[in-house]
Amino acid sequence: MAYVLSVVWVVLSWWLSTVAILYLDGLPDRTYRRSMLIGTALLGLGLVLLWQASDLTTPTGALLGYTGALAVWGWVELSFLLGFITGPRRSGCAPGCHGGTHFRHAVEAILHHEFAIIGGAIAVLLMTGAGDNTTGALTYLALWGMRTSAKLNLFFGVPNTAEELLPERLRYLRTFMHRRRMNPLFPLSVTAITLAAGATIGGAVAAVTDFDAVKFTLLSSIVVLGLLEHWLLVLPWRGEALWRLGAGERLGGVPRQEPTPVIPPRT
């Protein structure tokens, strides 16, 4: 039963948190500060959960650690999509920009967001300290690794970029997303995530305590969901429909970007 409840909680929390963030960033500008205040309150709650669970090696402790880490991650994502923490570059690339310059511009567009992710990791590690419950820290690191992989794959090119989900104020980021059938990084990404999923599932199966069983089930569930998100980048089925409840009219309301040539034109 602990396995089933853990999987259900991960799936529900992953979906509901994403839908909530998409809904909030689709609201009028005047609501952004209020949304960030709510997100910051949840961030504080998440840090408290991580601190309280740091030495709690029980199924409840594992659940609290995972939930706390997800709250911290949610704040980082919300601050980005609301436009509070993005990067020093607030515009896209001119047509024909390519190579190292294009990659540098892409990094500049999200640089402050990357610093926020690092700050979140430091906060999570400080709250968990040297405690025996590493569920929260491992959850945050797993989310960080899979999100970094997804960003790189979007930059190098995949069939489904899901740019329709970007709010108006971040539409310039579409110039850093490329539509291609495949890129060399994608097979490496899915292989690495599949191996991580196998390792965490193996940990859940081989667990000798209820705490380890729940901990590794939570971790394997979030890694499998990350693997699913990667496959949705290339499969013919468009996964944006999963978020229709939060994204609303944005789905289908933004013209799809034209496929980027494999060899971009030179300036």
Secondary structure, 3 states (H helix, E strand, C coil): CHHHHHHHHHHHHHHHHHHHHHHHHCCCHHHHHHHHHHHHHHHHHHHHHHHHHCCCCCHHHHHHHHHHHHHHHHHHHHHHHCCCCCCCCCCCCCCCCCHHHHHHHHHHHHHHHHHHHHHHHHHHHHHHCCCCCCHHHHHHHHHHHHHHHHHHHHHHCCCCCCHHHCCHHHHHHHHHCCCCCCCCHHHHHHHHHHHHHHHHHHHHHCCCCHHHHHHHHHHHHHHHHHHHHHHCCCCCCCHHHHHHHHHHHHCCCCCCCCCCCCCCCCC
